Amino acid sequence: MATASSSASTDPKLDLIKQIRTHEVAIAELSNLSPSRTVYQRNGHLFFRTTIQKAKSSEEKQFDLAKAKLEKLNSQ
């Protein structure tokens, strides 16, 4: 059973689907924050203070990239 779980974690499609779900959740959470809320965005190993709009647009960009990669994998 250990081989089944290790092979599932190395599946690029599964990893992309997880990334897409993570970005969807982050976008939804950012959309529901009050405008006065402080937001920190991760950049490497550090977190930087930013606006909700900038964090949301960054998540949407990453979401679009992951979705495009998944579509490319599905078309092969």
PDB file of N, CA, C and O in Angstrom:
ATOM      1  N   MET A   1       0.805  -1.202   0.000  1.00  0.00           N
ATOM      2  CA  MET A   1       0.000   0.000   0.000  1.00  0.00           C
ATOM      3  C   MET A   1       0.842   1.256   0.000  1.00  0.00           C
ATOM      4  O   MET A   1       0.388   2.303  -0.462  1.00  0.00           O
ATOM      5  N   ALA A   2       2.040   1.174   0.502  1.00  0.00           N
ATOM      6  CA  ALA A   2       2.910   2.345   0.530  1.00  0.00           C
ATOM      7  C   ALA A   2       3.266   2.789  -0.882  1.00  0.00           C
ATOM      8  O   ALA A   2       3.430   3.982  -1.135  1.00  0.00           O
ATOM      9  N   THR A   3       3.388   1.830  -1.809  1.00  0.00           N
ATOM     10  CA  THR A   3       3.722   2.198  -3.180  1.00  0.00           C
ATOM     11  C   THR A   3       2.567   2.919  -3.853  1.00  0.00           C
ATOM     12  O   THR A   3       2.791   3.805  -4.678  1.00  0.00           O
ATOM     13  N   ALA A   4       1.338   2.557  -3.518  1.00  0.00           N
ATOM     14  CA  ALA A   4       0.182   3.219  -4.126  1.00  0.00           C
ATOM     15  C   ALA A   4       0.104   4.675  -3.687  1.00  0.00           C
ATOM     16  O   ALA A   4      -0.190   5.550  -4.500  1.00  0.00           O
ATOM     17  N   SER A   5       0.362   4.942  -2.421  1.00  0.00           N
ATOM     18  CA  SER A   5       0.293   6.319  -1.948  1.00  0.00           C
ATOM     19  C   SER A   5       1.457   7.146  -2.474  1.00  0.00           C
ATOM     20  O   SER A   5       1.291   8.334  -2.749  1.00  0.00           O
ATOM     21  N   SER A   6       2.633   6.538  -2.620  1.00  0.00           N
ATOM     22  CA  SER A   6       3.772   7.299  -3.129  1.00  0.00           C
ATOM     23  C   SER A   6       3.617   7.580  -4.612  1.00  0.00           C
ATOM     24  O   SER A   6       4.042   8.637  -5.079  1.00  0.00           O
ATOM     25  N   SER A   7       3.018   6.661  -5.370  1.00  0.00           N
ATOM     26  CA  SER A   7       2.828   6.915  -6.790  1.00  0.00           C
ATOM     27  C   SER A   7       1.740   7.958  -7.019  1.00  0.00           C
ATOM     28  O   SER A   7       1.797   8.713  -7.989  1.00  0.00           O
ATOM     29  N   ALA A   8       0.743   8.005  -6.125  1.00  0.00           N
ATOM     30  CA  ALA A   8      -0.312   9.002  -6.260  1.00  0.00           C
ATOM     31  C   ALA A   8       0.229  10.403  -5.986  1.00  0.00           C
ATOM     32  O   ALA A   8      -0.224  11.369  -6.599  1.00  0.00           O
ATOM     33  N   SER A   9       1.183  10.523  -5.080  1.00  0.00           N
ATOM     34  CA  SER A   9       1.723  11.841  -4.765  1.00  0.00           C
ATOM     35  C   SER A   9       2.659  12.351  -5.858  1.00  0.00           C
ATOM     36  O   SER A   9       2.912  13.554  -5.935  1.00  0.00           O
ATOM     37  N   THR A  10       3.173  11.467  -6.697  1.00  0.00           N
ATOM     38  CA  THR A  10       4.047  11.902  -7.780  1.00  0.00           C
ATOM     39  C   THR A  10       3.288  12.110  -9.087  1.00  0.00           C
ATOM     40  O   THR A  10       3.884  12.511 -10.087  1.00  0.00           O
ATOM     41  N   ASP A  11       1.993  11.847  -9.095  1.00  0.00           N
ATOM     42  CA  ASP A  11       1.177  12.051 -10.287  1.00  0.00           C
ATOM     43  C   ASP A  11       1.025  13.546 -10.535  1.00  0.00           C
ATOM     44  O   ASP A  11       0.445  14.243  -9.702  1.00  0.00           O
ATOM     45  N   PRO A  12       1.531  14.061 -11.659  1.00  0.00           N
ATOM     46  CA  PRO A  12       1.463  15.506 -11.905  1.00  0.00           C
ATOM     47  C   PRO A  12       0.034  16.028 -12.023  1.00  0.00           C
ATOM     48  O   PRO A  12      -0.249  17.154 -11.613  1.00  0.00           O
ATOM     49  N   LYS A  13      -0.866  15.221 -12.581  1.00  0.00           N
ATOM     50  CA  LYS A  13      -2.256  15.671 -12.699  1.00  0.00           C
ATOM     51  C   LYS A  13      -2.891  15.843 -11.327  1.00  0.00           C
ATOM     52  O   LYS A  13      -3.593  16.824 -11.081  1.00  0.00           O
ATOM     53  N   LEU A  14      -2.645  14.894 -10.438  1.00  0.00           N
ATOM     54  CA  LEU A  14      -3.202  14.970  -9.097  1.00  0.00           C
ATOM     55  C   LEU A  14      -2.637  16.163  -8.347  1.00  0.00           C
ATOM     56  O   LEU A  14      -3.365  16.860  -7.641  1.00  0.00           O
ATOM     57  N   ASP A  15      -1.344  16.399  -8.499  1.00  0.00           N
ATOM     58  CA  ASP A  15      -0.720  17.555  -7.852  1.00  0.00           C
ATOM     59  C   ASP A  15      -1.316  18.863  -8.366  1.00  0.00           C
ATOM     60  O   ASP A  15      -1.562  19.782  -7.585  1.00  0.00           O
ATOM     61  N   LEU A  16      -1.548  18.951  -9.675  1.00  0.00           N
ATOM     62  CA  LEU A  16      -2.144  20.162 -10.243  1.00  0.00           C
ATOM     63  C   LEU A  16      -3.575  20.360  -9.773  1.00  0.00           C
ATOM     64  O   LEU A  16      -3.991  21.488  -9.511  1.00  0.00           O
ATOM     65  N   ILE A  17      -4.331  19.274  -9.666  1.00  0.00           N
ATOM     66  CA  ILE A  17      -5.708  19.374  -9.175  1.00  0.00           C
ATOM     67  C   ILE A  17      -5.714  19.885  -7.734  1.00  0.00           C
ATOM     68  O   ILE A  17      -6.555  20.706  -7.369  1.00  0.00           O
ATOM     69  N   LYS A  18      -4.780  19.402  -6.920  1.00  0.00           N
ATOM     70  CA  LYS A  18      -4.677  19.877  -5.533  1.00  0.00           C
ATOM     71  C   LYS A  18      -4.309  21.354  -5.494  1.00  0.00           C
ATOM     72  O   LYS A  18      -4.854  22.112  -4.691  1.00  0.00           O
ATOM     73  N   GLN A  19      -3.385  21.766  -6.360  1.00  0.00           N
ATOM     74  CA  GLN A  19      -3.000  23.175  -6.421  1.00  0.00           C
ATOM     75  C   GLN A  19      -4.181  24.043  -6.825  1.00  0.00           C
ATOM     76  O   GLN A  19      -4.397  25.113  -6.256  1.00  0.00           O
ATOM     77  N   ILE A  20      -4.947  23.578  -7.814  1.00  0.00           N
ATOM     78  CA  ILE A  20      -6.104  24.333  -8.281  1.00  0.00           C
ATOM     79  C   ILE A  20      -7.118  24.495  -7.161  1.00  0.00           C
ATOM     80  O   ILE A  20      -7.645  25.590  -6.960  1.00  0.00           O
ATOM     81  N   ARG A  21      -7.401  23.420  -6.424  1.00  0.00           N
ATOM     82  CA  ARG A  21      -8.345  23.485  -5.302  1.00  0.00           C
ATOM     83  C   ARG A  21      -7.849  24.445  -4.228  1.00  0.00           C
ATOM     84  O   ARG A  21      -8.632  25.204  -3.656  1.00  0.00           O
ATOM     85  N   THR A  22      -6.546  24.409  -3.956  1.00  0.00           N
ATOM     86  CA  THR A  22      -5.967  25.300  -2.948  1.00  0.00           C
ATOM     87  C   THR A  22      -6.136  26.763  -3.362  1.00  0.00           C
ATOM     88  O   THR A  22      -6.483  27.608  -2.537  1.00  0.00           O
ATOM     89  N   HIS A  23      -5.892  27.058  -4.637  1.00  0.00           N
ATOM     90  CA  HIS A  23      -6.040  28.423  -5.133  1.00  0.00           C
ATOM     91  C   HIS A  23      -7.507  28.851  -5.112  1.00  0.00           C
ATOM     92  O   HIS A  23      -7.806  30.005  -4.806  1.00  0.00           O
ATOM     93  N   GLU A  24      -8.429  27.931  -5.436  1.00  0.00           N
ATOM     94  CA  GLU A  24      -9.854  28.260  -5.394  1.00  0.00           C
ATOM     95  C   GLU A  24     -10.274  28.640  -3.983  1.00  0.00           C
ATOM     96  O   GLU A  24     -11.012  29.607  -3.791  1.00  0.00           O
ATOM     97  N   VAL A  25      -9.808  27.886  -2.997  1.00  0.00           N
ATOM     98  CA  VAL A  25     -10.146  28.174  -1.602  1.00  0.00           C
ATOM     99  C   VAL A  25      -9.556  29.514  -1.180  1.00  0.00           C
ATOM    100  O   VAL A  25     -10.229  30.310  -0.525  1.00  0.00           O
ATOM    101  N   ALA A  26      -8.301  29.767  -1.550  1.00  0.00           N
ATOM    102  CA  ALA A  26      -7.650  31.030  -1.185  1.00  0.00           C
ATOM    103  C   ALA A  26      -8.383  32.221  -1.793  1.00  0.00           C
ATOM    104  O   ALA A  26      -8.564  33.242  -1.131  1.00  0.00           O
ATOM    105  N   ILE A  27      -8.803  32.095  -3.041  1.00  0.00           N
ATOM    106  CA  ILE A  27      -9.534  33.182  -3.706  1.00  0.00           C
ATOM    107  C   ILE A  27     -10.862  33.429  -3.006  1.00  0.00           C
ATOM    108  O   ILE A  27     -11.247  34.577  -2.783  1.00  0.00           O
ATOM    109  N   ALA A  28     -11.565  32.352  -2.658  1.00  0.00           N
ATOM    110  CA  ALA A  28     -12.848  32.490  -1.967  1.00  0.00           C
ATOM    111  C   ALA A  28     -12.669  33.140  -0.594  1.00  0.00           C
ATOM    112  O   ALA A  28     -13.464  33.991  -0.198  1.00  0.00           O
ATOM    113  N   GLU A  29     -11.631  32.738   0.123  1.00  0.00           N
ATOM    114  CA  GLU A  29     -11.385  33.329   1.438  1.00  0.00           C
ATOM    115  C   GLU A  29     -11.019  34.799   1.324  1.00  0.00           C
ATOM    116  O   GLU A  29     -11.488  35.617   2.115  1.00  0.00           O
ATOM    117  N   LEU A  30     -10.190  35.143   0.350  1.00  0.00           N
ATOM    118  CA  LEU A  30      -9.815  36.542   0.170  1.00  0.00           C
ATOM    119  C   LEU A  30     -11.014  37.389  -0.245  1.00  0.00           C
ATOM    120  O   LEU A  30     -11.102  38.561   0.119  1.00  0.00           O
ATOM    121  N   SER A  31     -11.931  36.806  -0.998  1.00  0.00           N
ATOM    122  CA  SER A  31     -13.119  37.535  -1.443  1.00  0.00           C
ATOM    123  C   SER A  31     -14.048  37.868  -0.278  1.00  0.00           C
ATOM    124  O   SER A  31     -14.803  38.839  -0.337  1.00  0.00           O
ATOM    125  N   ASN A  32     -13.990  37.060   0.776  1.00  0.00           N
ATOM    126  CA  ASN A  32     -14.903  37.249   1.899  1.00  0.00           C
ATOM    127  C   ASN A  32     -14.302  38.019   3.070  1.00  0.00           C
ATOM    128  O   ASN A  32     -14.939  38.144   4.116  1.00  0.00           O
ATOM    129  N   LEU A  33     -13.095  38.533   2.910  1.00  0.00           N
ATOM    130  CA  LEU A  33     -12.478  39.312   3.981  1.00  0.00           C
ATOM    131  C   LEU A  33     -12.995  40.745   3.967  1.00  0.00           C
ATOM    132  O   LEU A  33     -13.344  41.286   2.918  1.00  0.00           O
ATOM    133  N   SER A  34     -13.038  41.344   5.143  1.00  0.00           N
ATOM    134  CA  SER A  34     -13.413  42.755   5.214  1.00  0.00           C
ATOM    135  C   SER A  34     -12.246  43.594   4.695  1.00  0.00           C
ATOM    136  O   SER A  34     -11.087  43.205   4.844  1.00  0.00           O
ATOM    137  N   PRO A  35     -12.545  44.738   4.090  1.00  0.00           N
ATOM    138  CA  PRO A  35     -11.488  45.560   3.492  1.00  0.00           C
ATOM    139  C   PRO A  35     -10.440  46.049   4.498  1.00  0.00           C
ATOM    140  O   PRO A  35      -9.321  46.373   4.100  1.00  0.00           O
ATOM    141  N   SER A  36     -10.771  46.107   5.763  1.00  0.00           N
ATOM    142  CA  SER A  36      -9.822  46.604   6.761  1.00  0.00           C
ATOM    143  C   SER A  36      -8.891  45.507   7.279  1.00  0.00           C
ATOM    144  O   SER A  36      -8.015  45.773   8.101  1.00  0.00           O
ATOM    145  N   ARG A  37      -9.075  44.299   6.809  1.00  0.00           N
ATOM    146  CA  ARG A  37      -8.284  43.160   7.290  1.00  0.00           C
ATOM    147  C   ARG A  37      -6.861  43.199   6.728  1.00  0.00           C
ATOM    148  O   ARG A  37      -6.657  43.514   5.556  1.00  0.00           O
ATOM    149  N   THR A  38      -5.894  42.881   7.564  1.00  0.00           N
ATOM    150  CA  THR A  38      -4.498  42.812   7.135  1.00  0.00           C
ATOM    151  C   THR A  38      -4.247  41.464   6.470  1.00  0.00           C
ATOM    152  O   THR A  38      -4.680  40.425   6.968  1.00  0.00           O
ATOM    153  N   VAL A  39      -3.543  41.491   5.339  1.00  0.00           N
ATOM    154  CA  VAL A  39      -3.265  40.272   4.581  1.00  0.00           C
ATOM    155  C   VAL A  39      -1.761  40.140   4.388  1.00  0.00           C
ATOM    156  O   VAL A  39      -1.066  41.116   4.107  1.00  0.00           O
ATOM    157  N   TYR A  40      -1.275  38.917   4.543  1.00  0.00           N
ATOM    158  CA  TYR A  40       0.131  38.620   4.298  1.00  0.00           C
ATOM    159  C   TYR A  40       0.229  37.598   3.193  1.00  0.00           C
ATOM    160  O   TYR A  40      -0.514  36.617   3.167  1.00  0.00           O
ATOM    161  N   GLN A  41       1.156  37.834   2.277  1.00  0.00           N
ATOM    162  CA  GLN A  41       1.341  36.942   1.139  1.00  0.00           C
ATOM    163  C   GLN A  41       2.715  36.313   1.219  1.00  0.00           C
ATOM    164  O   GLN A  41       3.710  36.987   1.485  1.00  0.00           O
ATOM    165  N   ARG A  42       2.756  35.008   0.984  1.00  0.00           N
ATOM    166  CA  ARG A  42       4.016  34.288   1.057  1.00  0.00           C
ATOM    167  C   ARG A  42       4.815  34.485  -0.227  1.00  0.00           C
ATOM    168  O   ARG A  42       4.290  34.360  -1.333  1.00  0.00           O
ATOM    169  N   ASN A  43       6.089  34.795  -0.051  1.00  0.00           N
ATOM    170  CA  ASN A  43       7.006  34.928  -1.174  1.00  0.00           C
ATOM    171  C   ASN A  43       8.271  34.170  -0.778  1.00  0.00           C
ATOM    172  O   ASN A  43       9.111  34.696  -0.048  1.00  0.00           O
ATOM    173  N   GLY A  44       8.404  32.950  -1.256  1.00  0.00           N
ATOM    174  CA  GLY A  44       9.508  32.092  -0.822  1.00  0.00           C
ATOM    175  C   GLY A  44       9.241  31.603   0.584  1.00  0.00           C
ATOM    176  O   GLY A  44       8.222  30.963   0.843  1.00  0.00           O
ATOM    177  N   HIS A  45      10.159  31.906   1.496  1.00  0.00           N
ATOM    178  CA  HIS A  45       9.987  31.511   2.889  1.00  0.00           C
ATOM    179  C   HIS A  45       9.546  32.678   3.767  1.00  0.00           C
ATOM    180  O   HIS A  45       9.423  32.532   4.984  1.00  0.00           O
ATOM    181  N   LEU A  46       9.311  33.826   3.156  1.00  0.00           N
ATOM    182  CA  LEU A  46       8.943  35.019   3.903  1.00  0.00           C
ATOM    183  C   LEU A  46       7.520  35.435   3.588  1.00  0.00           C
ATOM    184  O   LEU A  46       6.993  35.135   2.516  1.00  0.00           O
ATOM    185  N   PHE A  47       6.901  36.134   4.539  1.00  0.00           N
ATOM    186  CA  PHE A  47       5.559  36.674   4.346  1.00  0.00           C
ATOM    187  C   PHE A  47       5.645  38.193   4.309  1.00  0.00           C
ATOM    188  O   PHE A  47       6.324  38.807   5.132  1.00  0.00           O
ATOM    189  N   PHE A  48       4.947  38.796   3.343  1.00  0.00           N
ATOM    190  CA  PHE A  48       4.949  40.240   3.187  1.00  0.00           C
ATOM    191  C   PHE A  48       3.523  40.761   3.287  1.00  0.00           C
ATOM    192  O   PHE A  48       2.586  40.141   2.784  1.00  0.00           O
ATOM    193  N   ARG A  49       3.371  41.894   3.936  1.00  0.00           N
ATOM    194  CA  ARG A  49       2.061  42.519   4.069  1.00  0.00           C
ATOM    195  C   ARG A  49       1.659  43.112   2.727  1.00  0.00           C
ATOM    196  O   ARG A  49       2.468  43.743   2.047  1.00  0.00           O
ATOM    197  N   THR A  50       0.402  42.903   2.353  1.00  0.00           N
ATOM    198  CA  THR A  50      -0.083  43.391   1.065  1.00  0.00           C
ATOM    199  C   THR A  50      -1.572  43.693   1.174  1.00  0.00           C
ATOM    200  O   THR A  50      -2.180  43.493   2.226  1.00  0.00           O
ATOM    201  N   THR A  51      -2.151  44.172   0.087  1.00  0.00           N
ATOM    202  CA  THR A  51      -3.588  44.438   0.073  1.00  0.00           C
ATOM    203  C   THR A  51      -4.343  43.175  -0.342  1.00  0.00           C
ATOM    204  O   THR A  51      -3.770  42.261  -0.935  1.00  0.00           O
ATOM    205  N   ILE A  52      -5.608  43.144  -0.028  1.00  0.00           N
ATOM    206  CA  ILE A  52      -6.445  42.003  -0.398  1.00  0.00           C
ATOM    207  C   ILE A  52      -6.504  41.872  -1.914  1.00  0.00           C
ATOM    208  O   ILE A  52      -6.460  40.758  -2.436  1.00  0.00           O
ATOM    209  N   GLN A  53      -6.604  42.990  -2.630  1.00  0.00           N
ATOM    210  CA  GLN A  53      -6.703  42.955  -4.087  1.00  0.00           C
ATOM    211  C   GLN A  53      -5.444  42.372  -4.719  1.00  0.00           C
ATOM    212  O   GLN A  53      -5.534  41.571  -5.649  1.00  0.00           O
ATOM    213  N   LYS A  54      -4.271  42.765  -4.222  1.00  0.00           N
ATOM    214  CA  LYS A  54      -3.017  42.245  -4.781  1.00  0.00           C
ATOM    215  C   LYS A  54      -2.873  40.751  -4.498  1.00  0.00           C
ATOM    216  O   LYS A  54      -2.446  39.988  -5.365  1.00  0.00           O
ATOM    217  N   ALA A  55      -3.231  40.338  -3.283  1.00  0.00           N
ATOM    218  CA  ALA A  55      -3.141  38.922  -2.931  1.00  0.00           C
ATOM    219  C   ALA A  55      -4.111  38.098  -3.769  1.00  0.00           C
ATOM    220  O   ALA A  55      -3.783  37.003  -4.226  1.00  0.00           O
ATOM    221  N   LYS A  56      -5.311  38.644  -3.963  1.00  0.00           N
ATOM    222  CA  LYS A  56      -6.322  37.936  -4.755  1.00  0.00           C
ATOM    223  C   LYS A  56      -5.900  37.827  -6.219  1.00  0.00           C
ATOM    224  O   LYS A  56      -6.067  36.773  -6.832  1.00  0.00           O
ATOM    225  N   SER A  57      -5.364  38.887  -6.777  1.00  0.00           N
ATOM    226  CA  SER A  57      -4.935  38.839  -8.179  1.00  0.00           C
ATOM    227  C   SER A  57      -3.762  37.873  -8.352  1.00  0.00           C
ATOM    228  O   SER A  57      -3.667  37.194  -9.374  1.00  0.00           O
ATOM    229  N   SER A  58      -2.880  37.806  -7.372  1.00  0.00           N
ATOM    230  CA  SER A  58      -1.767  36.864  -7.430  1.00  0.00           C
ATOM    231  C   SER A  58      -2.276  35.422  -7.383  1.00  0.00           C
ATOM    232  O   SER A  58      -1.803  34.569  -8.134  1.00  0.00           O
ATOM    233  N   GLU A  59      -3.227  35.156  -6.511  1.00  0.00           N
ATOM    234  CA  GLU A  59      -3.816  33.813  -6.430  1.00  0.00           C
ATOM    235  C   GLU A  59      -4.537  33.452  -7.723  1.00  0.00           C
ATOM    236  O   GLU A  59      -4.453  32.315  -8.187  1.00  0.00           O
ATOM    237  N   GLU A  60      -5.248  34.419  -8.308  1.00  0.00           N
ATOM    238  CA  GLU A  60      -5.952  34.166  -9.570  1.00  0.00           C
ATOM    239  C   GLU A  60      -4.961  33.865 -10.695  1.00  0.00           C
ATOM    240  O   GLU A  60      -5.227  33.020 -11.550  1.00  0.00           O
ATOM    241  N   LYS A  61      -3.822  34.555 -10.694  1.00  0.00           N
ATOM    242  CA  LYS A  61      -2.788  34.309 -11.697  1.00  0.00           C
ATOM    243  C   LYS A  61      -2.236  32.886 -11.566  1.00  0.00           C
ATOM    244  O   LYS A  61      -2.095  32.161 -12.551  1.00  0.00           O
ATOM    245  N   GLN A  62      -1.929  32.510 -10.322  1.00  0.00           N
ATOM    246  CA  GLN A  62      -1.411  31.167 -10.066  1.00  0.00           C
ATOM    247  C   GLN A  62      -2.456  30.106 -10.392  1.00  0.00           C
ATOM    248  O   GLN A  62      -2.117  29.036 -10.896  1.00  0.00           O
ATOM    249  N   PHE A  63      -3.726  30.397 -10.108  1.00  0.00           N
ATOM    250  CA  PHE A  63      -4.828  29.492 -10.440  1.00  0.00           C
ATOM    251  C   PHE A  63      -4.903  29.286 -11.949  1.00  0.00           C
ATOM    252  O   PHE A  63      -5.026  28.154 -12.418  1.00  0.00           O
ATOM    253  N   ASP A  64      -4.829  30.380 -12.711  1.00  0.00           N
ATOM    254  CA  ASP A  64      -4.900  30.291 -14.171  1.00  0.00           C
ATOM    255  C   ASP A  64      -3.724  29.499 -14.742  1.00  0.00           C
ATOM    256  O   ASP A  64      -3.896  28.712 -15.673  1.00  0.00           O
ATOM    257  N   LEU A  65      -2.527  29.708 -14.182  1.00  0.00           N
ATOM    258  CA  LEU A  65      -1.350  28.959 -14.646  1.00  0.00           C
ATOM    259  C   LEU A  65      -1.496  27.464 -14.374  1.00  0.00           C
ATOM    260  O   LEU A  65      -1.194  26.643 -15.239  1.00  0.00           O
ATOM    261  N   ALA A  66      -1.955  27.111 -13.182  1.00  0.00           N
ATOM    262  CA  ALA A  66      -2.126  25.699 -12.833  1.00  0.00           C
ATOM    263  C   ALA A  66      -3.200  25.059 -13.696  1.00  0.00           C
ATOM    264  O   ALA A  66      -3.065  23.909 -14.112  1.00  0.00           O
ATOM    265  N   LYS A  67      -4.271  25.806 -13.967  1.00  0.00           N
ATOM    266  CA  LYS A  67      -5.350  25.292 -14.809  1.00  0.00           C
ATOM    267  C   LYS A  67      -4.857  25.068 -16.242  1.00  0.00           C
ATOM    268  O   LYS A  67      -5.219  24.074 -16.872  1.00  0.00           O
ATOM    269  N   ALA A  68      -4.041  25.978 -16.752  1.00  0.00           N
ATOM    270  CA  ALA A  68      -3.491  25.834 -18.101  1.00  0.00           C
ATOM    271  C   ALA A  68      -2.564  24.627 -18.175  1.00  0.00           C
ATOM    272  O   ALA A  68      -2.579  23.897 -19.165  1.00  0.00           O
ATOM    273  N   LYS A  69      -1.755  24.408 -17.132  1.00  0.00           N
ATOM    274  CA  LYS A  69      -0.868  23.241 -17.109  1.00  0.00           C
ATOM    275  C   LYS A  69      -1.676  21.949 -17.107  1.00  0.00           C
ATOM    276  O   LYS A  69      -1.317  20.988 -17.788  1.00  0.00           O
ATOM    277  N   LEU A  70      -2.769  21.924 -16.343  1.00  0.00           N
ATOM    278  CA  LEU A  70      -3.615  20.729 -16.290  1.00  0.00           C
ATOM    279  C   LEU A  70      -4.264  20.463 -17.644  1.00  0.00           C
ATOM    280  O   LEU A  70      -4.326  19.316 -18.087  1.00  0.00           O
ATOM    281  N   GLU A  71      -4.743  21.506 -18.299  1.00  0.00           N
ATOM    282  CA  GLU A  71      -5.338  21.349 -19.629  1.00  0.00           C
ATOM    283  C   GLU A  71      -4.315  20.840 -20.626  1.00  0.00           C
ATOM    284  O   GLU A  71      -4.638  20.033 -21.498  1.00  0.00           O
ATOM    285  N   LYS A  72      -3.072  21.313 -20.499  1.00  0.00           N
ATOM    286  CA  LYS A  72      -2.004  20.863 -21.393  1.00  0.00           C
ATOM    287  C   LYS A  72      -1.716  19.369 -21.167  1.00  0.00           C
ATOM    288  O   LYS A  72      -1.520  18.619 -22.123  1.00  0.00           O
ATOM    289  N   LEU A  73      -1.694  18.946 -19.894  1.00  0.00           N
ATOM    290  CA  LEU A  73      -1.482  17.536 -19.587  1.00  0.00           C
ATOM    291  C   LEU A  73      -2.628  16.667 -20.094  1.00  0.00           C
ATOM    292  O   LEU A  73      -2.406  15.562 -20.588  1.00  0.00           O
ATOM    293  N   ASN A  74      -3.847  17.170 -19.969  1.00  0.00           N
ATOM    294  CA  ASN A  74      -5.017  16.415 -20.426  1.00  0.00           C
ATOM    295  C   ASN A  74      -5.081  16.284 -21.941  1.00  0.00           C
ATOM    296  O   ASN A  74      -5.646  15.321 -22.459  1.00  0.00           O
ATOM    297  N   SER A  75      -4.503  17.252 -22.657  1.00  0.00           N
ATOM    298  CA  SER A  75      -4.548  17.218 -24.107  1.00  0.00           C
ATOM    299  C   SER A  75      -3.487  16.292 -24.707  1.00  0.00           C
ATOM    300  O   SER A  75      -3.554  15.951 -25.888  1.00  0.00           O
ATOM    301  N   GLN A  76      -2.528  15.895 -23.908  1.00  0.00           N
ATOM    302  CA  GLN A  76      -1.453  15.027 -24.416  1.00  0.00           C
ATOM    303  C   GLN A  76      -1.903  13.596 -24.514  1.00  0.00           C
ATOM    304  O   GLN A  76      -1.128  12.731 -24.922  1.00  0.00           O
TER     305      GLN A  76
END
